[in-house]
Amino acid sequence: MGDQGFLEQKPGFATIAIHAGTNADKWQSNAVVTPIVTSTTFKQSGPAEYEEFDYSRSGNPTRNALEECLAALDGGKHGLAFASGLGAITTIASLLSRGDHILSCDDVYGGTNRLFSHVLLRLGIEVSFVDFTNVEEIKKGFQKNTKMLWIETPTNPLLKVIDLDVVTKLAKSYNQDIIVVIDNTFLTPYLQRPLDFGVDIVMYSITKYMNGHSDVIMGAAVVNDDDLADRLRFLQKSMGIVPSPMDCYLVSRSLKTLALRMEQHKKSSLIIAKWLHEHPKIVEVLHPGLPTHPQYKISQKQMTGHSGTFSFKHSGDLKESKTFLTSLKVFTLAESLGGYESLAELPSLMTHASVPEEQRTKLGITHSLIRLSVGLEDVDDLIKDLDQALNRAFDLKN
Ligand SMILES: Cc1ncc(COP(=O)(O)O)c(C=O)c1O
């Protein structure tokens, strides 16, 4: 008789549940699609005798498959995946030590600005922000302790384009050991391959175009240099900012359609940018694919086109921005970018609210600056939506 008069439990149930069907040696299937290996640990044939993997924070088959693909897409030797874009930035910044200096372009993603200004500074790493479209400003910005150059191009949200060739050569001629990093989130390797221009580390918020489906937070770094890769891998393992195998699988799947998605983002965003350019209430369209863009020639030299993310300035103020954004029906009012769905946002109050007001005003991130992430919907529907929302914001005919 078992507990309290019930039938007796069959012996070994828990052991069977744990071990039946899970022989570690049998997983050598010929699966065409990358398997999701959730195992955190891997069988060893003797103490400290293991094949490729021992523990999933250090390496995991599903993550490795993704990292290999990430490296190949950028024409790099090594790819590393992290738990978020900011996780990638934190790890890259951890290559530095107390007393070192980062020279960063002035118009970076708000979260990067926050990490640099509030976290790194507290840890004793100095950061200064400079307009990287101005060579003289960059030259003035170098210090004896400058160890890293941080580039975002096109910048967020003002879409300034930085000359990769010029800026990288400038850094290396000042000091060969300066590590040049680019946040390539806006373009992906489909539209820009920074390693070809001498950049040392290409960094991504995979959360955006690379995954493209707004359902994974992840970051990545791609490098060519073996030593730099070893140092980053050591930090990836030591700091533990790694993504889950499930998410790695989702991103691997998303990358299969990256080229198709980017082609459509590129096409639709340019059609919309041209339409906005003609609109009477639009003062300026900041899109690197328009010949009116101040760095149009540089864009053509280093990019194969521009993605779906760009900004525009209208002739109203906060009231008009709010009416416009809340009137949209196909575009969703939300932060982030790079998904299949179109998004619109107000950087001054949303993505870039963490940038100090004085710096925002100086840069031109005003309440009349709207950022769009043009998705994969029919472009005619997107234009109709923008039209009706602008009509409402400015009391025009509908
Ligand atoms: C250009 C850029 N870099 C980095 C990040 C941070 O990435 P994550 O949100 O994946 O941490 C973002 C997020 O919006 C971004 O837009």
The ligand as a Tripos MOL2 file, in Angstrom:
@<TRIPOS>MOLECULE
LIG
   16    16     1     0     0
SMALL
NO_CHARGES

@<TRIPOS>ATOM
      1 C1         21.3140   51.9410  -33.1660 C.3       1 LIG1
      2 C2         21.0320   51.1390  -31.9340 C.ar      1 LIG1
      3 N1         22.0450   50.5720  -31.2770 N.ar      1 LIG1
      4 C3         21.8550   49.8410  -30.1560 C.ar      1 LIG1
      5 C4         20.5860   49.6650  -29.6330 C.ar      1 LIG1
      6 C5         20.3980   48.8480  -28.3880 C.3       1 LIG1
      7 O1         19.9850   47.5610  -28.7120 O.3       1 LIG1
      8 P1         19.0500   46.6370  -27.7830 P.3       1 LIG1
      9 O2         17.7360   47.3460  -27.6120 O.co2     1 LIG1
     10 O3         18.9690   45.3620  -28.5530 O.co2     1 LIG1
     11 O4         19.7600   46.4790  -26.4860 O.co2     1 LIG1
     12 C6         19.4950   50.2310  -30.2990 C.ar      1 LIG1
     13 C7         18.1300   50.0510  -29.7610 C.2       1 LIG1
     14 O5         17.2030   50.7580  -30.1110 O.2       1 LIG1
     15 C8         19.7230   50.9890  -31.4750 C.ar      1 LIG1
     16 O6         18.7140   51.5620  -32.1600 O.3       1 LIG1
@<TRIPOS>BOND
     1     1     2 1
     2     2     3 ar
     3     2    15 ar
     4     3     4 ar
     5     4     5 ar
     6     5     6 1
     7     5    12 ar
     8     6     7 1
     9     7     8 1
    10     8     9 2
    11     8    10 1
    12     8    11 1
    13    12    13 1
    14    12    15 ar
    15    13    14 2
    16    15    16 1
@<TRIPOS>SUBSTRUCTURE
     1 LIG1         1 GROUP 0 **** ****
